[in-house]
Amino acid sequence: MLKAAELKAFRIALESMRARLRGDVSTMADAALRHTGADASGDLSRMPIHMADIGSDAYEQEFTLSLMANEEGTLELVELAIERIKLKKFGLCEECGGVIAKKRLEAIPFAPMCIRCAEKMESGRPRQPR
């Protein structure tokens, strides 16, 4: 099990990560909405003239929305990790109940599973009932 000082350090790191991710998602959402908002409001000064520019703009917007989805997924994992700290379950694998290695948590502080269970999930092997 992790010591109180280690848990506090992980909580601080996770809260910092959460604040950054919230800001990133908000900034990306503003950028994506601002771009489409100008087109919808009839602001033709920003309207691309060439068809390739229109395609580039659409790609940029789709790429931004994809990044937002990834950031939101990570943000959710961070929120869940903070909740596990509150519930005194941080550092325990949600699959097998074993201890998650401290090195793994240092690399991925929001990791919900030990490396063995994560590898099983990624390889597509069915989960073992607890």
ChimeraX commands (.cxc) that place a marker at each C-alpha (Angstrom):
marker #1 position 0.00,0.00,0.00 radius 0.5
marker #1 position 1.01,3.58,-0.58 radius 0.5
marker #1 position 1.98,5.84,2.30 radius 0.5
marker #1 position -0.06,8.95,3.13 radius 0.5
marker #1 position 2.64,11.28,1.76 radius 0.5
marker #1 position 2.74,9.30,-1.52 radius 0.5
marker #1 position -1.05,9.44,-1.82 radius 0.5
marker #1 position -0.97,13.19,-1.23 radius 0.5
marker #1 position 1.65,13.61,-3.98 radius 0.5
marker #1 position -0.46,11.54,-6.41 radius 0.5
marker #1 position -3.59,13.53,-5.49 radius 0.5
marker #1 position -1.81,16.83,-6.13 radius 0.5
marker #1 position -0.44,15.57,-9.46 radius 0.5
marker #1 position -3.87,14.28,-10.52 radius 0.5
marker #1 position -5.61,17.53,-9.53 radius 0.5
marker #1 position -3.04,19.49,-11.52 radius 0.5
marker #1 position -3.55,17.19,-14.49 radius 0.5
marker #1 position -7.33,17.61,-14.16 radius 0.5
marker #1 position -7.03,21.41,-14.19 radius 0.5
marker #1 position -4.80,21.33,-17.29 radius 0.5
marker #1 position -7.09,18.91,-19.13 radius 0.5
marker #1 position -10.18,20.95,-18.29 radius 0.5
marker #1 position -8.44,24.03,-19.69 radius 0.5
marker #1 position -7.27,22.19,-22.81 radius 0.5
marker #1 position -10.73,20.79,-23.57 radius 0.5
marker #1 position -12.33,24.18,-22.97 radius 0.5
marker #1 position -9.80,25.94,-25.21 radius 0.5
marker #1 position -10.23,23.38,-27.99 radius 0.5
marker #1 position -14.01,23.59,-27.75 radius 0.5
marker #1 position -13.87,27.38,-27.99 radius 0.5
marker #1 position -11.60,27.18,-31.03 radius 0.5
marker #1 position -13.81,24.62,-32.80 radius 0.5
marker #1 position -17.02,26.51,-32.01 radius 0.5
marker #1 position -15.56,29.89,-32.89 radius 0.5
marker #1 position -14.58,28.57,-36.32 radius 0.5
marker #1 position -18.04,27.19,-37.11 radius 0.5
marker #1 position -19.76,30.14,-35.45 radius 0.5
marker #1 position -18.15,32.60,-37.88 radius 0.5
marker #1 position -19.36,30.55,-40.84 radius 0.5
marker #1 position -22.88,30.23,-39.44 radius 0.5
marker #1 position -23.15,33.93,-38.66 radius 0.5
marker #1 position -22.40,34.84,-42.24 radius 0.5
marker #1 position -18.91,36.21,-41.57 radius 0.5
marker #1 position -17.63,35.76,-45.09 radius 0.5
marker #1 position -14.32,37.48,-44.37 radius 0.5
marker #1 position -13.06,34.20,-42.90 radius 0.5
marker #1 position -14.65,32.07,-45.62 radius 0.5
marker #1 position -11.95,30.25,-47.64 radius 0.5
marker #1 position -11.94,31.01,-51.34 radius 0.5
marker #1 position -10.42,27.78,-52.64 radius 0.5
marker #1 position -12.04,24.32,-52.26 radius 0.5
marker #1 position -8.79,22.95,-50.81 radius 0.5
marker #1 position -9.00,25.56,-48.05 radius 0.5
marker #1 position -12.51,24.41,-47.21 radius 0.5
marker #1 position -11.24,20.82,-46.95 radius 0.5
marker #1 position -8.33,21.91,-44.76 radius 0.5
marker #1 position -10.67,23.79,-42.46 radius 0.5
marker #1 position -12.96,20.77,-42.16 radius 0.5
marker #1 position -9.99,18.52,-41.41 radius 0.5
marker #1 position -8.69,20.92,-38.74 radius 0.5
marker #1 position -12.08,21.02,-37.06 radius 0.5
marker #1 position -12.45,17.22,-37.16 radius 0.5
marker #1 position -8.91,16.82,-35.80 radius 0.5
marker #1 position -9.66,19.26,-32.97 radius 0.5
marker #1 position -12.85,17.40,-32.08 radius 0.5
marker #1 position -10.92,14.11,-32.06 radius 0.5
marker #1 position -8.31,15.58,-29.71 radius 0.5
marker #1 position -11.10,16.84,-27.48 radius 0.5
marker #1 position -12.59,13.35,-27.26 radius 0.5
marker #1 position -9.20,11.92,-26.26 radius 0.5
marker #1 position -8.64,14.65,-23.67 radius 0.5
marker #1 position -12.13,14.12,-22.25 radius 0.5
marker #1 position -11.45,10.38,-21.94 radius 0.5
marker #1 position -8.22,11.07,-20.06 radius 0.5
marker #1 position -9.99,13.65,-17.91 radius 0.5
marker #1 position -12.58,11.02,-16.95 radius 0.5
marker #1 position -9.80,8.58,-15.96 radius 0.5
marker #1 position -8.17,11.30,-13.85 radius 0.5
marker #1 position -11.49,12.08,-12.13 radius 0.5
marker #1 position -11.96,8.37,-11.36 radius 0.5
marker #1 position -8.43,8.14,-9.94 radius 0.5
marker #1 position -9.11,11.11,-7.63 radius 0.5
marker #1 position -12.30,9.38,-6.52 radius 0.5
marker #1 position -10.32,6.17,-5.79 radius 0.5
marker #1 position -8.00,8.21,-3.56 radius 0.5
marker #1 position -11.02,9.51,-1.62 radius 0.5
marker #1 position -12.38,5.97,-1.30 radius 0.5
marker #1 position -8.95,4.68,-0.20 radius 0.5
marker #1 position -8.81,2.34,-3.21 radius 0.5
marker #1 position -6.10,4.16,-5.15 radius 0.5
marker #1 position -3.27,1.87,-6.21 radius 0.5
marker #1 position -5.46,-1.22,-6.25 radius 0.5
marker #1 position -6.27,-2.92,-9.56 radius 0.5
marker #1 position -9.95,-2.67,-10.44 radius 0.5
marker #1 position -9.75,-6.05,-12.22 radius 0.5
marker #1 position -7.88,-8.38,-9.89 radius 0.5
marker #1 position -7.75,-6.32,-6.69 radius 0.5
marker #1 position -3.95,-6.58,-6.57 radius 0.5
marker #1 position -1.55,-3.73,-5.95 radius 0.5
marker #1 position -0.61,-1.54,-8.91 radius 0.5
marker #1 position 3.16,-1.10,-9.02 radius 0.5
marker #1 position 4.33,2.32,-7.84 radius 0.5
marker #1 position 6.45,2.68,-11.02 radius 0.5
marker #1 position 3.28,2.23,-13.11 radius 0.5
marker #1 position 1.44,4.86,-11.08 radius 0.5
marker #1 position 4.37,7.25,-11.43 radius 0.5
marker #1 position 4.18,6.83,-15.22 radius 0.5
marker #1 position 0.37,6.78,-15.46 radius 0.5
marker #1 position -1.09,8.11,-12.20 radius 0.5
marker #1 position -4.65,7.50,-13.37 radius 0.5
marker #1 position -4.02,3.81,-14.22 radius 0.5
marker #1 position -7.00,1.78,-12.96 radius 0.5
marker #1 position -5.34,-1.63,-13.47 radius 0.5
marker #1 position -2.08,-3.40,-12.82 radius 0.5
marker #1 position 0.12,-4.01,-15.84 radius 0.5
marker #1 position -0.88,-7.68,-16.11 radius 0.5
marker #1 position -4.61,-6.92,-16.26 radius 0.5
marker #1 position -4.06,-3.98,-18.62 radius 0.5
marker #1 position -2.11,-6.23,-20.99 radius 0.5
marker #1 position -4.90,-8.83,-20.88 radius 0.5
marker #1 position -7.47,-6.15,-21.71 radius 0.5
marker #1 position -5.40,-4.79,-24.60 radius 0.5
marker #1 position -4.80,-8.24,-26.05 radius 0.5
marker #1 position -8.54,-8.87,-26.08 radius 0.5
marker #1 position -8.51,-11.80,-23.68 radius 0.5
marker #1 position -11.74,-12.12,-21.76 radius 0.5
marker #1 position -11.86,-10.84,-18.22 radius 0.5
marker #1 position -11.61,-13.31,-15.40 radius 0.5
marker #1 position -14.40,-13.01,-12.85 radius 0.5
marker #1 position -13.24,-11.91,-9.40 radius 0.5
marker link #1:1,2 radius 0.2
marker link #1:2,3 radius 0.2
marker link #1:3,4 radius 0.2
marker link #1:4,5 radius 0.2
marker link #1:5,6 radius 0.2
marker link #1:6,7 radius 0.2
marker link #1:7,8 radius 0.2
marker link #1:8,9 radius 0.2
marker link #1:9,10 radius 0.2
marker link #1:10,11 radius 0.2
marker link #1:11,12 radius 0.2
marker link #1:12,13 radius 0.2
marker link #1:13,14 radius 0.2
marker link #1:14,15 radius 0.2
marker link #1:15,16 radius 0.2
marker link #1:16,17 radius 0.2
marker link #1:17,18 radius 0.2
marker link #1:18,19 radius 0.2
marker link #1:19,20 radius 0.2
marker link #1:20,21 radius 0.2
marker link #1:21,22 radius 0.2
marker link #1:22,23 radius 0.2
marker link #1:23,24 radius 0.2
marker link #1:24,25 radius 0.2
marker link #1:25,26 radius 0.2
marker link #1:26,27 radius 0.2
marker link #1:27,28 radius 0.2
marker link #1:28,29 radius 0.2
marker link #1:29,30 radius 0.2
marker link #1:30,31 radius 0.2
marker link #1:31,32 radius 0.2
marker link #1:32,33 radius 0.2
marker link #1:33,34 radius 0.2
marker link #1:34,35 radius 0.2
marker link #1:35,36 radius 0.2
marker link #1:36,37 radius 0.2
marker link #1:37,38 radius 0.2
marker link #1:38,39 radius 0.2
marker link #1:39,40 radius 0.2
marker link #1:40,41 radius 0.2
marker link #1:41,42 radius 0.2
marker link #1:42,43 radius 0.2
marker link #1:43,44 radius 0.2
marker link #1:44,45 radius 0.2
marker link #1:45,46 radius 0.2
marker link #1:46,47 radius 0.2
marker link #1:47,48 radius 0.2
marker link #1:48,49 radius 0.2
marker link #1:49,50 radius 0.2
marker link #1:50,51 radius 0.2
marker link #1:51,52 radius 0.2
marker link #1:52,53 radius 0.2
marker link #1:53,54 radius 0.2
marker link #1:54,55 radius 0.2
marker link #1:55,56 radius 0.2
marker link #1:56,57 radius 0.2
marker link #1:57,58 radius 0.2
marker link #1:58,59 radius 0.2
marker link #1:59,60 radius 0.2
marker link #1:60,61 radius 0.2
marker link #1:61,62 radius 0.2
marker link #1:62,63 radius 0.2
marker link #1:63,64 radius 0.2
marker link #1:64,65 radius 0.2
marker link #1:65,66 radius 0.2
marker link #1:66,67 radius 0.2
marker link #1:67,68 radius 0.2
marker link #1:68,69 radius 0.2
marker link #1:69,70 radius 0.2
marker link #1:70,71 radius 0.2
marker link #1:71,72 radius 0.2
marker link #1:72,73 radius 0.2
marker link #1:73,74 radius 0.2
marker link #1:74,75 radius 0.2
marker link #1:75,76 radius 0.2
marker link #1:76,77 radius 0.2
marker link #1:77,78 radius 0.2
marker link #1:78,79 radius 0.2
marker link #1:79,80 radius 0.2
marker link #1:80,81 radius 0.2
marker link #1:81,82 radius 0.2
marker link #1:82,83 radius 0.2
marker link #1:83,84 radius 0.2
marker link #1:84,85 radius 0.2
marker link #1:85,86 radius 0.2
marker link #1:86,87 radius 0.2
marker link #1:87,88 radius 0.2
marker link #1:88,89 radius 0.2
marker link #1:89,90 radius 0.2
marker link #1:90,91 radius 0.2
marker link #1:91,92 radius 0.2
marker link #1:92,93 radius 0.2
marker link #1:93,94 radius 0.2
marker link #1:94,95 radius 0.2
marker link #1:95,96 radius 0.2
marker link #1:96,97 radius 0.2
marker link #1:97,98 radius 0.2
marker link #1:98,99 radius 0.2
marker link #1:99,100 radius 0.2
marker link #1:100,101 radius 0.2
marker link #1:101,102 radius 0.2
marker link #1:102,103 radius 0.2
marker link #1:103,104 radius 0.2
marker link #1:104,105 radius 0.2
marker link #1:105,106 radius 0.2
marker link #1:106,107 radius 0.2
marker link #1:107,108 radius 0.2
marker link #1:108,109 radius 0.2
marker link #1:109,110 radius 0.2
marker link #1:110,111 radius 0.2
marker link #1:111,112 radius 0.2
marker link #1:112,113 radius 0.2
marker link #1:113,114 radius 0.2
marker link #1:114,115 radius 0.2
marker link #1:115,116 radius 0.2
marker link #1:116,117 radius 0.2
marker link #1:117,118 radius 0.2
marker link #1:118,119 radius 0.2
marker link #1:119,120 radius 0.2
marker link #1:120,121 radius 0.2
marker link #1:121,122 radius 0.2
marker link #1:122,123 radius 0.2
marker link #1:123,124 radius 0.2
marker link #1:124,125 radius 0.2
marker link #1:125,126 radius 0.2
marker link #1:126,127 radius 0.2
marker link #1:127,128 radius 0.2
marker link #1:128,129 radius 0.2
marker link #1:129,130 radius 0.2
view
